[in-house]
Amino acid sequence: MTTLYGLDNCDTCKKARNWLARFGIEHVFVDYRDQRQPPETLLAWKAAAGGWEALINKSSTTWRQLPPTRKAPGSDAEWKLLLKEYPQLIRRPVVVLDDGSMSQGFSDNGFKKLFGVP
């Protein structure tokens, strides 16, 4: 089953959830602020996204408010600690399909392509 990770109050996540419901695609929603993801999951997402920089949303208010020293993690351990502390930095929603593949973000056309909807 498809798993959608995001924040319950995120407008983009709500749009993605509504889209999945509209097209009858079964899914589970996980608010990763309430259910923090283990380090292994964050590492898998990092690999699928193409690196930590691609995984996070640098235009977010949370990112802009971080002190400069926190914006340049030098290791996987530092990135995992940052995302454990601020899970809302992850660009959302994160979609994990049945086959384990992952994508980020939401757009109508992007989801149509991802789920094979004409």
C-alpha positions in Angstrom: 0.0 0.0 0.0 1.1 3.5 -0.7 2.3 5.5 2.2 2.1 9.3 2.2 4.4 11.0 4.8 3.9 14.7 5.7 2.3 17.0 8.1 -1.4 16.8 9.0 -1.9 20.6 8.7 0.2 21.0 5.5 -1.9 22.3 2.6 0.1 20.4 0.0 -0.3 17.2 2.0 -4.0 17.8 2.1 -4.2 18.3 -1.6 -2.2 15.1 -2.2 -4.5 13.1 0.2 -7.6 14.5 -1.5 -6.1 13.6 -4.9 -5.4 10.0 -3.8 -9.0 9.7 -2.4 -10.5 11.1 -5.6 -8.7 8.5 -7.7 -9.5 5.7 -5.3 -5.8 5.0 -4.5 -5.5 3.3 -1.1 -2.9 4.8 1.1 -1.9 5.4 4.6 -1.0 8.8 5.9 1.8 9.3 8.4 2.4 12.6 10.1 6.2 12.5 10.6 6.1 15.2 13.3 4.0 12.8 15.4 5.7 9.6 14.2 9.4 10.5 13.9 11.1 8.3 11.2 14.0 6.1 12.2 17.5 7.0 10.9 17.4 4.1 8.4 14.3 5.6 6.8 15.9 9.1 6.5 18.9 7.6 4.9 16.8 5.7 2.4 14.9 8.9 1.6 18.2 10.7 1.2 19.4 8.1 -1.3 16.1 8.2 -3.3 16.0 12.0 -3.3 19.6 12.4 -4.5 21.1 13.7 -1.2 20.2 15.6 1.9 20.0 18.9 0.0 17.3 17.5 -2.3 15.4 16.1 0.6 14.8 19.3 2.5 12.8 22.4 1.8 15.2 25.4 2.0 12.4 27.9 1.3 10.6 26.9 4.5 10.2 29.3 7.4 11.8 26.7 9.7 14.9 26.5 7.5 15.2 30.3 7.3 15.0 30.6 11.0 17.8 28.1 11.7 21.1 29.6 12.9 23.7 29.5 10.1 25.7 26.9 12.0 22.8 24.4 11.7 22.3 25.0 7.9 25.5 23.2 7.0 25.5 19.8 8.6 28.8 18.1 7.8 27.8 14.4 8.1 24.9 12.0 7.8 24.7 12.0 11.6 24.3 15.7 11.8 21.6 15.7 9.1 19.7 12.9 10.9 19.9 14.9 14.1 18.6 18.0 12.4 15.7 16.2 10.8 14.9 14.4 14.0 14.6 17.8 15.7 12.9 19.5 12.8 11.0 16.9 10.7 9.1 19.7 9.0 12.2 20.5 7.0 11.6 17.5 4.8 10.1 18.5 1.5 6.6 17.2 1.5 4.7 15.0 0.9 7.0 12.0 0.7 5.3 9.2 -1.2 6.5 5.7 -0.7 5.0 3.2 -3.2 4.4 -0.5 -2.8 7.7 -1.4 -4.5 9.6 0.8 -2.0 10.3 3.6 -4.5 10.0 7.2 -3.2 9.0 10.5 -4.6 8.5 14.0 -3.1 6.1 16.8 -3.6 2.7 17.0 -5.2 1.3 18.1 -8.5 -1.7 16.8 -10.3 0.3 15.8 -13.4 3.1 14.4 -11.3 0.7 12.2 -9.4 -1.0 11.1 -12.6 2.3 10.0 -14.0 3.4 8.4 -10.7 0.2 6.4 -10.3 -0.5 5.7 -14.0 -3.7 7.7 -14.0 -4.8 9.0 -17.5 
